[in-house]
Structure formats: structure tokens, C-alpha cells
Amino acid sequence: MRRGWIYGLQTISLFVTQFACFIQIIAQTGSKRYFFLLMIQTIVLISTISMFRMVYPDGNRLIINNMCMFLMVGMIMITRISYGKGIRQFIIASASIVIAFLIPELLFRFAFLERMGWIFAGAGLLILLILLVYGSVTNGSKINFRIAGLSFQPQELVKIIFVFFVASILAERKDFKSVVIVSVIAAVHVIILVLLKDLGSALIYFVVYLCVLFVATNQPLYFGAGLCSGAVASFVAYKLFPHVQQRVMAWKDPWTDIDSTGYQITQSLFAISGGGLWGLGLYGGTPSSIPFVEEDFMFAAIAEELGIIFASCLIAVCVSTFLMILLEAYKIKNNFGRLLCVGLAVTYIFQVFLTVGGDSKFIPLTGVTLPLVSYGGTSVMVTIVMFALVEGECLVRSDERYQAYLEKKREKINAGKK
């Protein structure tokens, strides 16, 4: 309650920003359809914030507010680039939010999920193997699966399954034999992703496992050994896969081949620098000059038209979301819940790091999306589900506090009887 005014101010800022941006879009396009889209999106976001607060009063309001803010920024930029893609993104996000309302209660009630680690491991590997055999190639990577004309990316869903698997096993068993077995299974996940040429997801899986392993065992030796093995695996991948070599060379010096392999990153750098501190305004820049801008280079588009200050604030909100999830993990006494939150938090923030780092030439491009902001239905749905799972763990934390209160009360009653 003490932070109620902060959450209220945050919500007001969210909708003021949304309204101002859509007014500019309407002024630039002269189309009334954007006004109706603004109204519908506003209703959905207000309903999301209000319903989560009413249905789950013990949840974390900051995480939900931040989620809506990311969705708002993403829908503004995607709609500005492509109205059709903006509509599709909005529909998928709205459907995902409806599903997300059920997840916290289901996670709270289905305590048996924390004992299904090996089932999660098998399910994750099976999905990745099916993708390896039957997946379709997009931009050089076999990451899409098509059913009835609909395309989705199963490896995004497996991120959550993978975190459940690691958290479940390491919450119960931390002996050396168990760690070796879990490490081998985690390595198989990563190897399949490398064979799929989805190196961004492979990196995310690897880093998530290392972090969860370290938190579960508190053994720096495991973490150091993991980093060394990761470095060796990266070197081997560089030697074996030509597309990895191309990305590294484009990262080192994109200017030597600016019309080919270095085109994306150079256009991204031009966009970021061209926007300046305050941006060129919506429709003032040329984000469409960057190939796959709405998927892989959304940070550059935001920096160009909304400014480096706005883009930096967006990163700050990403970091605050990460820290808030870690804070929830710290408050949870249940080992599985704590490790689950840590895994979800690292999954989220490392994907942000890969996207922003790749767009700004801090690291080589990996082709992952900016969570909730970039275009991609599967990515948006999975990230919303991740945040809903954290809300579910907030219910677990609240129940733990209530049970502790009842236990203390019983102890006082028993002491009084004696």
C-alpha cells in the first residue's frame, strides 16, 4: 500500500505515453483506424492491470505494470512499421493475457509440478527433436514449425519447460552424480539448438542452467567449470559453422562489407546515432531500412524515433523487472519456487542483453527478440506466461507467510496452555 501512489503514477505515465504516440501516428497517417486501435488497446491494458490487482492482490504489481508497459511500447513501434503485424501482435498478446490469468492459480494449486523434473526433461528434448526433424528453415535457422498454416517457434516454449526441469531436479538433489546427469541433459538441449542453428536460444539455455546450478549448489567450482566448457564449445562452434564466422566477422568490422554481411548492424548503428537523445519522432526515421527490424532490431528503431534517453529508460525498466523477480525468489522459502524464479529472471534479462547488445554492436548478433517489445507471437506469449508464473510464485510466498503466522499462533496457544 505504501507504494500505491508510485504504481498509480506509473500507470498514468504508461497511458499518457501511449496516447501521445498514437496521436502522432494518427496525425502522420490521417487514418481513423489507429484511433480505434488505441481505444481497444487501452481497454485491454487497463483491464489487465485492474484484473491482476483484484484477482491476485498478493501478486507483484510492478511486474504486471512493467509487462503492460513493454507491450505498449512494442505495439506502438510495430504498428508504426506495419499495421497488419501490429494487429496480429495485439491479438496474440490479448489471448496470452487471458491465459496468463489462469496460470498463477494453477501453479499454486498443482504442487506436484515440482516433482516432475524428468518428465519436463523428456518433453523438452522430444519437442526439440521434432523441430530438428520436421522444422522449417527461416533465415538460415530451423526454428519454425507449421501446423494448419500457422507458424510458431517451439524452442520458445521449451525455455519454460527447461527451467522447470532444472529447478525441479536441483531443488531436490544437489549431489555430484545428480549434477552430472542434469548437466548432460542440459548439454543435449544446447547441442540440439546448435544443430538447429539457433545460437541465441542455445546461449540462453546455457547461461540459465549455469545460474540456476550456482544458486542451487552454491559451488563456484561448478560455475567456473561451466564457463570454461562454454568457452570451449563457442570456439568449436566458431570453427564448425560458417554462419557463426560470418556473424563474428560482421561484428568485428561491419564496415568492410557494409552492403552484405555488415548491412544490418551498420544500419542499426546509423539508426541509434541518428536519433540522438530525444529521437526523430514517429515517422521521422527510417527503421524499415533495417532488415527484420520489427523482430531483431526493435531497440535500434526505438532509439532512432523515440530517442536514446527513452531507449535507456526502457533498459532500466527491464533491469528493474529482473531485480524484482530475483527479490521474489529471495522471499520464497520453497527451493523449487526460488530456483524457478531465478531461472525465469535470467532467461528474461539475458535475452534482453543479447538483443540490445547485438543491436548496439556490443556483442555479435544472435537473432533473438526483445521480450514483449519485438514482433513475434510465440515470444510474446511465452514471456507473458513467464511473468504469470512469477505471479504464481508470489501466491506461494504469500501462503508461506500465512502458514508461518498460523504456526506461531499455534505455538503461543500451546505455550499458554502449559
Sequence and secondary structure as in RCSB ss.txt:
>XXXX:A:sequence
MRRGWIYGLQTISLFVTQFACFIQIIAQTGSKRYFFLLMIQTIVLISTISMFRMVYPDGNRLIINNMCMFLMVGM
IMITRISYGKGIRQFIIASASIVIAFLIPELLFRFAFLERMGWIFAGAGLLILLILLVYGSVTNGSKINFRIAGL
SFQPQELVKIIFVFFVASILAERKDFKSVVIVSVIAAVHVIILVLLKDLGSALIYFVVYLCVLFVATNQPLYFGA
GLCSGAVASFVAYKLFPHVQQRVMAWKDPWTDIDSTGYQITQSLFAISGGGLWGLGLYGGTPSSIPFVEEDFMFA
AIAEELGIIFASCLIAVCVSTFLMILLEAYKIKNNFGRLLCVGLAVTYIFQVFLTVGGDSKFIPLTGVTLPLVSY
GGTSVMVTIVMFALVEGECLVRSDERYQAYLEKKREKINAGKK
>XXXX:A:secstr
 TTHHHHHHHHHHHHHHHHHHHHHHHHHH  THHHHHHHHHHHHHHHHHHHHHHH TTS HHHHHHHHHHHHHHH
HHHHHH HHHHHHHHHHHHHHHHHHHHHHHHHHH GGGGG HHHHHHHHHHHHHHHHHH EEETTEEEEEEETTE
EE HHHHHHHHHHHHHHHHHHH  SHHHHHHHHHHHHHHHHHHHHTT HHHHHHHHHHHHHHHHHHH  HHHHHH
HHHHHHHHHHHHHHH HHHHHHHHHHH GGGGTTTTTHHHHHHHHHHHHHTTT   TTTS GGGSTTHHHH HHH
HHHHHH HHHHHHHHHHHHHHHHHHHHHHHH  SHHHHHHHHHHHHHHHHHHHHHHHHHTTSS       TTTSS
 HHHHHHHHHHHHHHHHHHHHHHHHHHHHHHHHHHHHHHHHH 
